[in-house]
Amino acid sequence: MTDSQSVADGLSRLTDQELARVIAAATAGRPGLASIAAAANAIGGDIPASPDVPIPAEVPFPADLPIPPDPTVVAGVPVPTTGPGLPTAMPAPDYTDSGVPTFDSVREKIETRAGTAAGATELDAESPAGRTVAEQWEERQKAAKSKLDEIRKTMDS
């Protein structure tokens, strides 16, 4: 087993770019660390070198740990990460390539909002305040019906 402190000390002497490359290499092929590997690969070349940090001569790996292969090289051939024919960004699944929402996505949004509104109405009706409003409405309807019946009787006589 290696001394964790000596590994941490060695890593702390690396530049940001070197540390990102070491993290990418150390996490390559480890499914549990895939998100860390992706983040390290994404930022590996984008970090500007800091002029006040010395660059060490070599990356201090413990002797008993194998150095994993470069994840951007498959069978000795570099894998392109950008270039012609490779997509720069995937369009959202509910939008066309030109950014227009699809009919299905619009229909889904409308149905979701209508369902939410119907559910909110039902919940409001079941609340104490909602029941009170419903009872008041029924009382007004009964009063209006009785008044209308009274008016009809006076017109008939």
DSSP file (Angstrom, degrees, kcal/mol; ACC not computed):
  #  RESIDUE AA STRUCTURE BP1 BP2  ACC     N-H-->O    O-->H-N    N-H-->O    O-->H-N    TCO  KAPPA ALPHA  PHI   PSI    X-CA   Y-CA   Z-CA
    1    1 A M              0   0    0      0, 0.0     2,-0.2     0, 0.0     0, 0.0   0.000 360.0 360.0 360.0 148.7    0.0    0.0    0.0
    2    2 A T        -     0   0    0     60,-0.0     2,-0.8     1,-0.0     3,-0.1  -0.544 360.0-102.7 -97.0 162.9    1.2    3.5   -0.7
    3    3 A D     >  -     0   0    0     -2,-0.2     4,-1.6     1,-0.2     3,-0.4  -0.762  26.9-155.9 -84.0 113.6    1.4    6.5    1.6
    4    4 A S  H  > S+     0   0    0     -2,-0.8     4,-2.7     1,-0.2     5,-0.2   0.845  90.6  57.2 -60.4 -35.9   -1.6    8.7    0.7
    5    5 A Q  H  > S+     0   0    0      1,-0.2     4,-2.5     2,-0.2    -1,-0.2   0.888 105.0  49.8 -66.3 -38.4    0.1   11.8    2.0
    6    6 A S  H  > S+     0   0    0     -3,-0.4     4,-2.1     2,-0.2    -1,-0.2   0.881 111.9  48.8 -68.6 -35.5    3.1   11.4   -0.3
    7    7 A V  H  X S+     0   0    0     -4,-1.6     4,-2.6     2,-0.2    -2,-0.2   0.937 112.5  48.1 -65.7 -46.0    0.8   10.9   -3.3
    8    8 A A  H  X S+     0   0    0     -4,-2.7     4,-2.1     1,-0.2    -2,-0.2   0.893 110.9  51.2 -62.2 -39.9   -1.2   14.0   -2.3
    9    9 A D  H  X S+     0   0    0     -4,-2.5     4,-0.8     2,-0.2    -1,-0.2   0.916 111.0  48.0 -63.0 -42.7    2.0   16.0   -1.8
   10   10 A G  H >< S+     0   0    0     -4,-2.1     3,-0.7     1,-0.2     4,-0.2   0.904 112.2  49.1 -64.5 -41.1    3.2   15.0   -5.3
   11   11 A L  H >< S+     0   0    0     -4,-2.6     3,-1.5     1,-0.2    -1,-0.2   0.845 103.5  60.3 -67.6 -33.4   -0.1   15.9   -6.9
   12   12 A S  H 3< S+     0   0    0     -4,-2.1    -1,-0.2     1,-0.3    -2,-0.2   0.732  98.7  58.8 -68.0 -20.0   -0.2   19.3   -5.2
   13   13 A R  T << S+     0   0    0     -4,-0.8    -1,-0.3    -3,-0.7    -2,-0.2   0.534  89.1  97.6 -84.4  -5.9    3.0   20.2   -7.0
   14   14 A L  S <  S-     0   0    0     -3,-1.5     2,-0.1    -4,-0.2    41,-0.1  -0.435  78.9-113.2 -80.5 154.9    1.4   19.6  -10.4
   15   15 A T     >  -     0   0    0     -2,-0.1     4,-2.6     1,-0.1     5,-0.2  -0.354  35.9-103.1 -74.2 167.8    0.0   22.4  -12.6
   16   16 A D  H  > S+     0   0    0      1,-0.2     4,-2.4     2,-0.2     5,-0.2   0.906 122.8  50.4 -61.2 -41.7   -3.8   22.4  -13.1
   17   17 A Q  H  > S+     0   0    0      2,-0.2     4,-2.1     1,-0.2    -1,-0.2   0.925 112.0  46.7 -62.8 -45.0   -3.4   21.0  -16.6
   18   18 A E  H  > S+     0   0    0      1,-0.2     4,-2.4     2,-0.2    -2,-0.2   0.907 112.0  50.7 -64.7 -41.3   -1.1   18.2  -15.4
   19   19 A L  H  X S+     0   0    0     -4,-2.6     4,-2.7     1,-0.2    -1,-0.2   0.902 108.9  51.5 -64.4 -40.6   -3.5   17.4  -12.5
   20   20 A A  H  X S+     0   0    0     -4,-2.4     4,-2.4     1,-0.2    -1,-0.2   0.908 111.3  48.0 -62.2 -41.1   -6.5   17.2  -14.9
   21   21 A R  H  X S+     0   0    0     -4,-2.1     4,-2.3    23,-0.2    -2,-0.2   0.895 111.7  49.6 -66.6 -39.0   -4.6   14.8  -17.2
   22   22 A V  H  X S+     0   0    0     -4,-2.4     4,-2.7     2,-0.2    -2,-0.2   0.919 112.1  47.9 -65.0 -43.4   -3.5   12.7  -14.2
   23   23 A I  H  X S+     0   0    0     -4,-2.7     4,-1.8     2,-0.2    -2,-0.2   0.915 111.7  50.4 -64.0 -42.6   -7.1   12.5  -12.9
   24   24 A A  H  X S+     0   0    0     -4,-2.4     4,-0.7     1,-0.2    -2,-0.2   0.916 114.2  44.4 -60.9 -43.1   -8.4   11.7  -16.4
   25   25 A A  H  < S+     0   0    0     -4,-2.3     3,-0.4     1,-0.2    -2,-0.2   0.889 113.3  50.3 -69.2 -39.0   -5.9    8.9  -16.7
   26   26 A A  H  < S+     0   0    0     -4,-2.7    -1,-0.2     1,-0.2    -2,-0.2   0.782 115.6  41.8 -71.8 -26.5   -6.5    7.5  -13.2
   27   27 A T  H >< S+     0   0    0     -4,-1.8     3,-1.6    -5,-0.2    -1,-0.2   0.477  84.5 120.9-100.1  -3.0  -10.2    7.4  -13.7
   28   28 A A  T 3< S+     0   0    0     -4,-0.7     6,-0.0    -3,-0.4    -3,-0.0  -0.376  81.5  12.7 -63.0 134.7  -10.3    6.0  -17.2
   29   29 A G  T 3  S+     0   0    0      1,-0.2    -1,-0.3    -2,-0.1     5,-0.1   0.606  95.6 116.9  77.0  11.9  -12.1    2.7  -17.5
   30   30 A R    X   -     0   0    0     -3,-1.6     3,-2.0     1,-0.1     7,-0.2  -0.893  48.7-163.6-114.6 101.6  -13.7    3.0  -14.0
   31   31 A P  G >  S+     0   0    0      0, 0.0     3,-1.3     0, 0.0     4,-0.2   0.815  87.9  57.8 -56.1 -34.5  -17.5    3.1  -14.4
   32   32 A G  G 3  S+     0   0    0      1,-0.3     3,-0.2     2,-0.1     4,-0.1   0.716 113.0  40.4 -68.8 -19.5  -18.0    4.5  -10.8
   33   33 A L  G <> S+     0   0    0     -3,-2.0     4,-2.5    -6,-0.2    -1,-0.3   0.080  78.3 117.3-114.5  21.3  -15.8    7.4  -11.6
   34   34 A A  H <> S+     0   0    0     -3,-1.3     4,-2.6     1,-0.2     5,-0.2   0.868  74.8  52.3 -60.3 -39.1  -17.0    8.1  -15.1
   35   35 A S  H  > S+     0   0    0     -4,-0.2     4,-2.1     2,-0.2    -1,-0.2   0.882 110.6  47.9 -67.7 -35.9  -18.3   11.6  -14.3
   36   36 A I  H  > S+     0   0    0     -3,-0.2     4,-2.6     2,-0.2    -2,-0.2   0.915 112.2  49.7 -68.0 -42.4  -15.0   12.6  -12.8
   37   37 A A  H  X S+     0   0    0     -4,-2.5     4,-2.6   -10,-0.2    -2,-0.2   0.912 111.0  49.6 -62.1 -42.3  -13.2   11.3  -15.8
   38   38 A A  H  X S+     0   0    0     -4,-2.6     4,-2.3     2,-0.2    -1,-0.2   0.912 112.2  47.6 -64.0 -42.0  -15.5   13.2  -18.2
   39   39 A A  H  X S+     0   0    0     -4,-2.1     4,-1.9     2,-0.2    -2,-0.2   0.918 113.1  47.9 -65.6 -42.6  -15.0   16.4  -16.2
   40   40 A A  H  X S+     0   0    0     -4,-2.6     4,-1.2     1,-0.2    -2,-0.2   0.902 113.4  47.8 -65.7 -40.1  -11.2   16.0  -16.2
   41   41 A N  H  < S+     0   0    0     -4,-2.6     4,-0.4     1,-0.2    -1,-0.2   0.873 110.7  53.0 -66.0 -36.6  -11.2   15.2  -19.9
   42   42 A A  H  < S+     0   0    0     -4,-2.3    -2,-0.2     1,-0.2    -1,-0.2   0.868 120.1  30.5 -68.7 -36.2  -13.4   18.2  -20.6
   43   43 A I  H >X S+     0   0    0     -4,-1.9     3,-0.8     1,-0.1     4,-0.6   0.508  91.0 100.6-101.2  -4.3  -11.2   20.7  -18.8
   44   44 A G  T 3< S+     0   0    0     -4,-1.2     3,-0.3     1,-0.3   -23,-0.2   0.841  94.4  27.1 -52.9 -43.3   -7.8   19.1  -19.3
   45   45 A G  T 34 S+     0   0    0     -4,-0.4    -1,-0.3    -3,-0.2    -2,-0.1   0.490 110.8  70.2 -99.8  -2.7   -6.6   21.3  -22.1
   46   46 A D  T <4 S+     0   0    0     -3,-0.8    -2,-0.2    -4,-0.1    -1,-0.2   0.437  71.6  98.9 -95.8   0.4   -8.6   24.4  -21.3
   47   47 A I  S  < S-     0   0    0     -4,-0.6   -30,-0.1    -3,-0.3     2,-0.1  -0.778  72.1-131.3 -92.4 121.0   -6.8   25.5  -18.1
   48   48 A P        -     0   0    0      0, 0.0   -32,-0.2     0, 0.0     2,-0.1  -0.442  29.6-105.3 -69.2 143.2   -4.3   28.2  -18.7
   49   49 A A        -     0   0    0     -2,-0.1     3,-0.0   -33,-0.1   -34,-0.0  -0.446  29.7-128.3 -68.3 138.8   -0.8   27.6  -17.2
   50   50 A S    >   -     0   0    0     -2,-0.1     3,-1.2     1,-0.1    -1,-0.1  -0.788   9.4-150.2 -90.6 125.2   -0.1   29.6  -14.1
   51   51 A P  T 3  S+     0   0    0      0, 0.0    -1,-0.1     0, 0.0    -2,-0.0   0.749  92.5  55.0 -70.0 -22.1    3.2   31.4  -14.4
   52   52 A D  T 3  S+     0   0    0      2,-0.1    -3,-0.0    -3,-0.0    -2,-0.0   0.449  90.2  84.5 -93.0   2.1    3.9   31.3  -10.6
   53   53 A V  S <  S-     0   0    0     -3,-1.2     2,-0.1     0, 0.0   -38,-0.1  -0.907  79.6-128.6-104.9 123.5    3.6   27.5  -10.2
   54   54 A P        -     0   0    0      0, 0.0    -2,-0.1     0, 0.0    -4,-0.0  -0.398  18.1-126.8 -69.0 146.0    6.7   25.5  -11.0
   55   55 A I        -     0   0    0    -41,-0.1   -41,-0.1    -2,-0.1   -42,-0.0  -0.836  24.6-133.0 -94.5 119.8    6.3   22.6  -13.4
   56   56 A P        -     0   0    0      0, 0.0   -41,-0.1     0, 0.0     3,-0.1  -0.310  13.5-122.1 -71.5 158.3    7.6   19.3  -12.0
   57   57 A A  S    S+     0   0    0      1,-0.2     2,-0.3    -2,-0.0    -2,-0.0   0.857  88.0   2.3 -69.8 -36.2    9.9   17.1  -14.1
   58   58 A E  S    S-     0   0    0      3,-0.0    -1,-0.2     2,-0.0     0, 0.0  -0.975  79.2 -98.0-149.1 161.1    7.6   14.1  -13.9
   59   59 A V        -     0   0    0     -2,-0.3     2,-1.4    -3,-0.1   -48,-0.1  -0.715  39.4-130.2 -82.2 122.5    4.3   13.0  -12.5
   60   60 A P        +     0   0    0      0, 0.0   -50,-0.1     0, 0.0   -49,-0.1  -0.578  35.9 172.2 -81.2  91.0    4.9   11.2   -9.2
   61   61 A F        -     0   0    0     -2,-1.4     6,-0.1     1,-0.1     2,-0.0  -0.754  40.3-104.0 -92.6 143.6    2.9    7.9   -9.4
   62   62 A P    >   -     0   0    0      0, 0.0     3,-1.2     0, 0.0    -1,-0.1  -0.371  29.4-122.8 -62.1 147.4    3.3    5.3   -6.7
   63   63 A A  T 3  S+     0   0    0      1,-0.3    -2,-0.0    -3,-0.0   -61,-0.0   0.800 106.7  54.4 -65.6 -30.4    5.5    2.4   -7.9
   64   64 A D  T 3  S+     0   0    0      2,-0.1    -1,-0.3     0, 0.0   -62,-0.0   0.476  92.7  82.8 -88.1  -0.1    2.9   -0.3   -7.3
   65   65 A L  S <  S-     0   0    0     -3,-1.2     2,-0.1     0, 0.0    -4,-0.0  -0.895  77.6-130.3-104.7 128.7    0.1    1.3   -9.4
   66   66 A P        -     0   0    0      0, 0.0    -2,-0.1     0, 0.0    -3,-0.0  -0.480  21.8-119.0 -73.7 147.7    0.1    0.8  -13.1
   67   67 A I        -     0   0    0     -2,-0.1   -41,-0.1    -6,-0.1    -6,-0.0  -0.775  32.0-130.6 -86.2 119.4   -0.3    3.9  -15.3
   68   68 A P        -     0   0    0      0, 0.0   -42,-0.1     0, 0.0   -41,-0.1  -0.277  27.7 -96.6 -70.0 157.5   -3.5    3.6  -17.3
   69   69 A P        -     0   0    0      0, 0.0   -41,-0.1     0, 0.0     0, 0.0  -0.267  48.8 -84.5 -70.5 161.2   -3.4    4.2  -21.1
   70   70 A D    >   -     0   0    0      1,-0.2     3,-1.7     2,-0.1   -45,-0.1  -0.504  34.5-144.6 -65.0 123.4   -4.4    7.6  -22.5
   71   71 A P  T 3  S+     0   0    0      0, 0.0    -1,-0.2     0, 0.0   -42,-0.0   0.659  96.1  61.9 -68.7 -13.7   -8.2    7.5  -22.9
   72   72 A T  T 3  S+     0   0    0      6,-0.0     7,-3.6     1,-0.0     2,-0.5   0.359  94.8  73.0 -92.3   7.3   -8.1    9.6  -26.1
   73   73 A V  E <   -A   78   0A   0     -3,-1.7     2,-0.5     5,-0.3     3,-0.0  -0.984  59.8-173.1-124.0 126.0   -6.1    6.8  -27.9
   74   74 A V  E >  S-A   77   0A   0      3,-2.5     3,-2.2    -2,-0.5    -2,-0.0  -0.978  74.5 -17.9-119.9 123.3   -7.7    3.5  -29.0
   75   75 A A  T 3  S-     0   0    0     -2,-0.5    -1,-0.1     1,-0.3    -2,-0.0   0.841 127.1 -54.1  51.9  39.4   -5.4    0.8  -30.4
   76   76 A G  T 3  S+     0   0    0      1,-0.2    -1,-0.3    -3,-0.0    -3,-0.0   0.421 118.2 107.9  81.7  -2.2   -2.6    3.2  -31.0
   77   77 A V  E <  S-A   74   0A   0     -3,-2.2    -3,-2.5     0, 0.0    -1,-0.2  -0.939  73.3-119.4-111.7 125.1   -4.8    5.6  -33.1
   78   78 A P  E     -A   73   0A   0      0, 0.0    -5,-0.3     0, 0.0    -6,-0.0  -0.345  22.9-131.4 -62.1 140.3   -5.9    8.9  -31.6
   79   79 A V        -     0   0    0     -7,-3.6     2,-0.2    -2,-0.0     0, 0.0  -0.832  22.2-125.3 -92.8 122.4   -9.6    9.4  -31.2
   80   80 A P        -     0   0    0      0, 0.0     3,-0.1     0, 0.0    -7,-0.0  -0.453  24.2-175.3 -69.5 137.6  -10.8   12.8  -32.6
   81   81 A T  S    S+     0   0    0      1,-0.3     2,-0.3    -2,-0.2    -2,-0.0   0.650  71.8  15.1-104.0 -21.7  -12.7   14.8  -30.1
   82   82 A T  S    S+     0   0    0      2,-0.0    -1,-0.3     3,-0.0     6,-0.1  -0.965  80.9  94.0-144.2 160.7  -13.6   17.7  -32.4
   83   83 A G  S >  S-     0   0    0     -2,-0.3     3,-1.6     3,-0.3     2,-0.1  -0.839  72.9 -27.7 144.9-179.5  -13.5   18.2  -36.1
   84   84 A P  T 3  S+     0   0    0      0, 0.0    -2,-0.0     0, 0.0     0, 0.0  -0.371 123.6  20.7 -66.2 139.3  -15.6   18.0  -39.3
   85   85 A G  T 3  S+     0   0    0      1,-0.3    -3,-0.0    -2,-0.1     0, 0.0   0.241  98.0 107.8  88.9 -13.6  -18.4   15.5  -39.2
   86   86 A L  S <  S-     0   0    0     -3,-1.6    -3,-0.3     1,-0.0    -1,-0.3  -0.840  75.6-115.6 -98.4 132.8  -18.5   15.4  -35.4
   87   87 A P        -     0   0    0      0, 0.0     3,-0.2     0, 0.0    -1,-0.0  -0.395  16.3-158.4 -67.8 139.8  -21.5   17.0  -33.7
   88   88 A T  S    S+     0   0    0      1,-0.3     2,-0.3    -2,-0.1    -2,-0.0   0.842  78.3   0.8 -84.4 -36.5  -20.6   20.0  -31.6
   89   89 A A  S    S-     0   0    0      0, 0.0    -1,-0.3     0, 0.0     0, 0.0  -0.978  72.2-123.4-152.4 139.6  -23.8   19.8  -29.5
   90   90 A M        -     0   0    0     -2,-0.3     2,-0.1    -3,-0.2     7,-0.0  -0.662  33.3-119.0 -81.7 135.0  -26.8   17.5  -29.5
   91   91 A P        -     0   0    0      0, 0.0     6,-0.1     0, 0.0    -1,-0.1  -0.395  39.4 -91.0 -69.5 152.8  -30.2   19.2  -30.0
   92   92 A A    >   -     0   0    0      4,-0.2     3,-1.8     1,-0.1     7,-0.1  -0.335  37.2-118.3 -60.1 146.0  -32.7   18.8  -27.2
   93   93 A P  T 3  S+     0   0    0      0, 0.0    -1,-0.1     0, 0.0     9,-0.0   0.745 111.8  51.3 -64.5 -23.0  -34.9   15.7  -27.8
   94   94 A D  T 3  S+     0   0    0      2,-0.1     8,-2.4    11,-0.1     2,-0.3   0.259 104.9  68.4 -97.0  12.7  -38.1   17.7  -28.0
   95   95 A Y  B <  S-B  101   0B   0     -3,-1.8     2,-0.0     6,-0.3     0, 0.0  -0.933  79.0-118.3-130.6 152.2  -36.7   20.2  -30.6
   96   96 A T    >   -     0   0    0      4,-2.9     3,-1.9    -2,-0.3    -4,-0.2  -0.265  43.7 -94.3 -76.9 174.0  -35.7   20.0  -34.2
   97   97 A D  T 3  S+     0   0    0      1,-0.3    -1,-0.1     2,-0.1    -5,-0.0   0.791 127.9  54.6 -61.3 -27.2  -32.2   20.7  -35.3
   98   98 A S  T 3  S-     0   0    0      2,-0.1    -1,-0.3    -7,-0.0    -2,-0.0   0.422 123.7-103.4 -88.4   2.4  -33.2   24.3  -36.0
   99   99 A G  S <  S+     0   0    0     -3,-1.9    -2,-0.1     1,-0.3    -1,-0.0   0.593  74.6 138.4  92.2  11.6  -34.5   24.8  -32.5
  100  100 A V        -     0   0    0      1,-0.1    -4,-2.9     0, 0.0    -1,-0.3  -0.762  56.9-114.9 -91.2 132.8  -38.3   24.5  -33.2
  101  101 A P  B     -B   95   0B   0      0, 0.0    -6,-0.3     0, 0.0     2,-0.1  -0.369  32.1-116.6 -65.9 145.1  -40.3   22.5  -30.7
  102  102 A T     >  -     0   0    0     -8,-2.4     4,-2.1     1,-0.1     5,-0.2  -0.387  20.0-114.0 -78.0 160.2  -41.9   19.3  -32.1
  103  103 A F  H  > S+     0   0    0      1,-0.2     4,-2.8     2,-0.2     5,-0.2   0.909 116.8  53.3 -59.9 -43.4  -45.6   18.8  -32.2
  104  104 A D  H  > S+     0   0    0      1,-0.2     4,-2.4     2,-0.2    -1,-0.2   0.888 108.3  49.3 -61.5 -39.5  -45.4   16.0  -29.7
  105  105 A S  H  > S+     0   0    0      2,-0.2     4,-2.2     1,-0.2    -1,-0.2   0.895 112.3  47.7 -68.8 -37.9  -43.5   18.1  -27.2
  106  106 A V  H  X S+     0   0    0     -4,-2.1     4,-2.4     2,-0.2    -2,-0.2   0.933 112.9  48.5 -66.3 -44.9  -46.0   21.0  -27.5
  107  107 A R  H  X S+     0   0    0     -4,-2.8     4,-2.8     1,-0.2     5,-0.2   0.913 110.9  51.3 -60.4 -42.7  -48.9   18.6  -27.1
  108  108 A E  H  X S+     0   0    0     -4,-2.4     4,-2.4    -5,-0.2    -1,-0.2   0.908 109.8  49.3 -61.5 -42.8  -47.3   17.0  -24.0
  109  109 A K  H  X S+     0   0    0     -4,-2.2     4,-2.4     2,-0.2    -1,-0.2   0.915 112.5  47.7 -63.4 -42.4  -46.8   20.4  -22.4
  110  110 A I  H  X S+     0   0    0     -4,-2.4     4,-2.6     2,-0.2    -2,-0.2   0.932 113.2  47.5 -65.0 -45.3  -50.4   21.4  -23.0
  111  111 A E  H  X S+     0   0    0     -4,-2.8     4,-2.4     1,-0.2    -1,-0.2   0.888 112.2  50.5 -63.0 -38.7  -51.7   18.1  -21.7
  112  112 A T  H  X S+     0   0    0     -4,-2.4     4,-2.4    -5,-0.2    -1,-0.2   0.930 112.6  45.6 -64.5 -45.4  -49.5   18.4  -18.6
  113  113 A R  H  X S+     0   0    0     -4,-2.4     4,-2.4     2,-0.2    -2,-0.2   0.895 113.2  49.9 -66.3 -39.6  -50.6   21.9  -17.9
  114  114 A A  H  X S+     0   0    0     -4,-2.6     4,-2.5     2,-0.2    -2,-0.2   0.912 112.3  48.1 -64.9 -41.7  -54.3   21.0  -18.4
  115  115 A G  H  X S+     0   0    0     -4,-2.4     4,-2.5     2,-0.2    -2,-0.2   0.893 111.2  50.4 -64.3 -40.0  -53.9   18.0  -16.1
  116  116 A T  H  X S+     0   0    0     -4,-2.4     4,-2.5     2,-0.2    -2,-0.2   0.918 111.6  48.0 -63.7 -43.2  -52.2   20.1  -13.5
  117  117 A A  H  X S+     0   0    0     -4,-2.4     4,-2.2     2,-0.2    -2,-0.2   0.913 112.6  48.4 -64.8 -42.6  -55.0   22.7  -13.6
  118  118 A A  H  X S+     0   0    0     -4,-2.5     4,-2.2     1,-0.2    -2,-0.2   0.913 112.9  48.5 -64.1 -41.8  -57.7   20.0  -13.4
  119  119 A G  H  X S+     0   0    0     -4,-2.5     4,-2.6     1,-0.2    -2,-0.2   0.901 110.2  50.9 -64.8 -40.5  -55.9   18.5  -10.4
  120  120 A A  H  X S+     0   0    0     -4,-2.5     4,-2.6     2,-0.2    -1,-0.2   0.894 109.5  51.4 -64.3 -38.8  -55.5   21.8   -8.7
  121  121 A T  H  X S+     0   0    0     -4,-2.2     4,-2.2     2,-0.2    -2,-0.2   0.923 111.1  47.6 -63.4 -44.3  -59.2   22.5   -9.2
  122  122 A E  H  X S+     0   0    0     -4,-2.2     4,-1.4     2,-0.2    -2,-0.2   0.915 112.9  48.3 -63.4 -43.0  -60.1   19.2   -7.6
  123  123 A L  H  X S+     0   0    0     -4,-2.6     4,-0.8     1,-0.2    -2,-0.2   0.904 110.8  51.2 -64.6 -40.3  -57.8   19.7   -4.7
  124  124 A D  H >< S+     0   0    0     -4,-2.6     3,-0.7     1,-0.2     6,-0.4   0.898 107.8  52.9 -62.6 -39.5  -59.2   23.2   -4.1
  125  125 A A  H 3< S+     0   0    0     -4,-2.2    -1,-0.2     1,-0.2    -2,-0.2   0.803 108.7  50.6 -67.0 -28.1  -62.7   21.8   -4.1
  126  126 A E  H 3< S+     0   0    0     -4,-1.4    -1,-0.2    -3,-0.2    -2,-0.2   0.587  92.2  93.7 -86.6 -10.8  -61.7   19.3   -1.5
  127  127 A S  S <X S-     0   0    0     -4,-0.8     4,-2.6    -3,-0.7     5,-0.2  -0.392  90.3-110.0 -77.5 160.8  -60.1   21.9    0.9
  128  128 A P  H  > S+     0   0    0      0, 0.0     4,-2.0     0, 0.0     5,-0.1   0.902 121.1  48.1 -57.5 -41.5  -62.2   23.5    3.7
  129  129 A A  H  > S+     0   0    0      1,-0.2     4,-2.1     2,-0.2     5,-0.2   0.906 111.2  51.0 -66.0 -40.1  -62.2   26.8    1.9
  130  130 A G  H  > S+     0   0    0     -6,-0.4     4,-2.2     1,-0.2    -1,-0.2   0.884 109.3  50.0 -64.5 -39.3  -63.2   25.1   -1.4
  131  131 A R  H  X S+     0   0    0     -4,-2.6     4,-2.6     2,-0.2    -1,-0.2   0.890 109.0  52.7 -65.9 -38.6  -66.1   23.3    0.3
  132  132 A T  H  X S+     0   0    0     -4,-2.0     4,-2.4    -5,-0.2    -2,-0.2   0.919 109.8  47.8 -62.5 -43.9  -67.3   26.6    1.8
  133  133 A V  H  X S+     0   0    0     -4,-2.1     4,-2.3     2,-0.2    -1,-0.2   0.912 112.1  50.1 -63.5 -42.3  -67.3   28.3   -1.6
  134  134 A A  H  X S+     0   0    0     -4,-2.2     4,-2.3     2,-0.2    -2,-0.2   0.904 110.8  49.2 -63.7 -40.9  -69.2   25.4   -3.1
  135  135 A E  H  X S+     0   0    0     -4,-2.6     4,-2.3     2,-0.2    -2,-0.2   0.907 110.7  50.2 -65.0 -41.1  -71.7   25.5   -0.3
  136  136 A Q  H  X S+     0   0    0     -4,-2.4     4,-2.3     2,-0.2    -2,-0.2   0.901 109.8  51.3 -62.9 -40.3  -72.2   29.3   -0.8
  137  137 A W  H  X S+     0   0    0     -4,-2.3     4,-2.4     2,-0.2    -2,-0.2   0.922 110.0  49.0 -62.6 -44.2  -72.7   28.7   -4.5
  138  138 A E  H  X S+     0   0    0     -4,-2.3     4,-2.4     1,-0.2    -2,-0.2   0.908 110.1  51.2 -63.1 -41.6  -75.3   26.1   -3.9
  139  139 A E  H  X S+     0   0    0     -4,-2.3     4,-2.5     1,-0.2    -1,-0.2   0.912 111.2  48.1 -62.0 -42.2  -77.1   28.4   -1.4
  140  140 A R  H  X S+     0   0    0     -4,-2.3     4,-2.7     2,-0.2    -2,-0.2   0.898 110.3  51.6 -64.9 -40.3  -77.1   31.2   -4.0
  141  141 A Q  H  X S+     0   0    0     -4,-2.4     4,-2.3     2,-0.2    -2,-0.2   0.916 111.6  47.1 -62.7 -42.3  -78.4   28.8   -6.7
  142  142 A K  H  X S+     0   0    0     -4,-2.4     4,-2.6     2,-0.2    -2,-0.2   0.917 113.1  48.6 -64.4 -43.6  -81.3   27.7   -4.4
  143  143 A A  H  X S+     0   0    0     -4,-2.5     4,-2.3     1,-0.2    -2,-0.2   0.907 112.1  49.0 -64.1 -41.3  -82.1   31.3   -3.5
  144  144 A A  H  X S+     0   0    0     -4,-2.7     4,-2.4     2,-0.2    -1,-0.2   0.900 111.8  49.3 -65.1 -40.5  -82.1   32.4   -7.2
  145  145 A K  H  X S+     0   0    0     -4,-2.3     4,-2.4     2,-0.2    -2,-0.2   0.912 112.2  47.5 -66.0 -42.5  -84.3   29.4   -8.1
  146  146 A S  H  X S+     0   0    0     -4,-2.6     4,-2.2     2,-0.2    -2,-0.2   0.890 112.6  49.3 -67.4 -37.1  -86.8   30.2   -5.4
  147  147 A K  H  X S+     0   0    0     -4,-2.3     4,-2.4     2,-0.2    -2,-0.2   0.908 111.2  49.6 -65.3 -42.2  -86.9   33.9   -6.3
  148  148 A L  H  X S+     0   0    0     -4,-2.4     4,-2.3     2,-0.2    -2,-0.2   0.899 110.9  49.7 -63.9 -41.2  -87.4   33.0  -10.0
  149  149 A D  H  X S+     0   0    0     -4,-2.4     4,-2.1     2,-0.2    -1,-0.2   0.902 110.5  50.8 -62.9 -40.9  -90.3   30.7   -9.0
  150  150 A E  H  X S+     0   0    0     -4,-2.2     4,-2.0     2,-0.2    -2,-0.2   0.913 109.8  49.4 -62.8 -43.5  -91.8   33.4   -6.9
  151  151 A I  H  X S+     0   0    0     -4,-2.4     4,-1.6     1,-0.2    -1,-0.2   0.905 110.2  51.4 -62.7 -41.7  -91.6   35.9   -9.8
  152  152 A R  H  X S+     0   0    0     -4,-2.3     4,-1.5     1,-0.2    -1,-0.2   0.881 108.4  51.7 -63.5 -38.5  -93.3   33.3  -12.1
  153  153 A K  H  X S+     0   0    0     -4,-2.1     4,-1.2     1,-0.2    -1,-0.2   0.913 109.2  49.3 -65.4 -41.1  -96.1   32.8   -9.7
  154  154 A T  H  < S+     0   0    0     -4,-2.0    -1,-0.2     1,-0.2    -2,-0.2   0.819 110.0  52.0 -69.1 -28.3  -96.8   36.5   -9.4
  155  155 A M  H  < S+     0   0    0     -4,-1.6    -1,-0.2     1,-0.2    -2,-0.2   0.799 106.8  53.5 -76.8 -27.6  -96.8   36.9  -13.2
  156  156 A D  H  <        0   0    0     -4,-1.5    -1,-0.2     1,-0.2    -2,-0.2   0.780 360.0 360.0 -75.7 -27.2  -99.4   34.0  -13.6
  157  157 A S     <        0   0    0     -4,-1.2    -1,-0.2    -5,-0.1    -2,-0.2   0.477 360.0 360.0 -86.9 360.0 -101.9   35.6  -11.2
